[in-house]
Amino acid sequence: MPRPRNCRQIFIQPKTLFYKPQGIPLRDLAIVELHLEELEALRLKNLENLEQTEAAARMNISQSTFQRTLSAAYKKISLALVEGKAIAIQKE
């Protein structure tokens, strides 16, 4: 039986939940889903310039879980930018 998932601390409420390339109708785009915890990991690491251990503590998760979350976010954002996909932020 898997370990129960910790409750993540998320301190951001994004004003915009959807981003897409300009000039392309949404119906023609694939969508990449970015979870709110991934957005929070990006914010803590890149905007607040926190070390991973401190950012993980703020989110109430382990450093390795924070690293996996951050890596998943970078991969999704990179995929959307390189392949011209839309990004939908999923509020859970």
C-alpha positions as CSV (number, residue, x, y, z in Angstrom):
1,M,0.0,0.0,0.0
2,P,1.5,3.4,-1.0
3,R,2.3,6.0,1.6
4,P,-0.3,8.7,2.0
5,R,0.4,12.0,0.2
6,N,1.4,15.0,2.4
7,C,-0.7,18.1,2.2
8,R,1.3,20.6,0.1
9,Q,1.4,24.2,1.2
10,I,0.6,26.4,-1.7
11,F,0.7,30.2,-1.2
12,I,-0.1,31.3,-4.8
13,Q,-3.4,32.0,-6.4
14,P,-2.7,32.7,-10.0
15,K,-4.7,35.4,-11.7
16,T,-4.5,33.7,-15.1
17,L,-5.0,29.9,-15.5
18,F,-4.3,29.6,-19.2
19,Y,-1.5,30.7,-21.6
20,K,-1.3,30.0,-25.3
21,P,0.8,31.1,-28.3
22,Q,-0.5,34.3,-29.9
23,G,-2.3,34.0,-33.2
24,I,-3.2,30.3,-33.1
25,P,-6.7,29.3,-32.3
26,L,-7.1,27.2,-29.1
27,R,-8.9,24.5,-31.0
28,D,-5.7,23.9,-33.0
29,L,-3.4,23.6,-30.0
30,A,-2.4,20.7,-27.7
31,I,-2.6,21.6,-24.0
32,V,0.0,20.9,-21.3
33,E,-1.5,20.8,-17.8
34,L,0.6,22.4,-15.1
35,H,-0.5,21.6,-11.6
36,L,-0.7,24.3,-9.0
37,E,2.0,22.6,-6.8
38,E,4.4,22.7,-9.9
39,L,3.7,26.4,-10.3
40,E,4.4,27.0,-6.6
41,A,7.7,25.1,-6.9
42,L,8.7,27.3,-9.9
43,R,7.8,30.4,-7.9
44,L,9.7,29.5,-4.8
45,K,12.8,28.4,-6.7
46,N,13.0,31.0,-9.4
47,L,11.2,34.1,-8.1
48,E,12.0,33.9,-4.4
49,N,15.4,32.3,-5.1
50,L,15.1,29.8,-2.3
51,E,17.3,26.7,-2.0
52,Q,15.5,23.5,-2.6
53,T,15.6,22.4,1.0
54,E,14.0,25.7,2.2
55,A,11.4,25.7,-0.6
56,A,10.5,22.1,0.2
57,A,10.1,23.0,3.8
58,R,7.7,25.8,2.9
59,M,5.7,23.4,0.8
60,N,5.7,20.8,3.6
61,I,7.3,18.1,1.3
62,S,10.6,16.4,1.2
63,Q,13.5,17.8,-0.8
64,S,13.4,14.9,-3.2
65,T,9.7,15.4,-3.8
66,F,10.3,19.1,-4.4
67,Q,13.0,18.2,-7.0
68,R,10.7,15.8,-8.8
69,T,7.9,18.4,-8.8
70,L,10.3,21.1,-10.1
71,S,11.7,18.9,-12.8
72,A,8.2,18.0,-14.0
73,A,7.3,21.7,-14.1
74,Y,10.4,22.5,-16.1
75,K,9.7,19.7,-18.6
76,K,6.1,20.8,-19.1
77,I,7.0,24.5,-19.6
78,S,9.8,23.6,-22.0
79,L,7.6,21.3,-24.0
80,A,4.9,24.0,-24.3
81,L,7.5,26.6,-25.4
82,V,9.4,24.5,-27.8
83,E,6.4,22.8,-29.4
84,G,4.0,25.7,-29.3
85,K,1.5,24.2,-26.9
86,A,-1.0,25.9,-24.6
87,I,-0.4,25.8,-20.8
88,A,-3.4,25.2,-18.5
89,I,-2.8,25.7,-14.8
90,Q,-4.9,23.0,-12.9
91,K,-6.4,24.1,-9.6
92,E,-6.7,21.0,-7.5
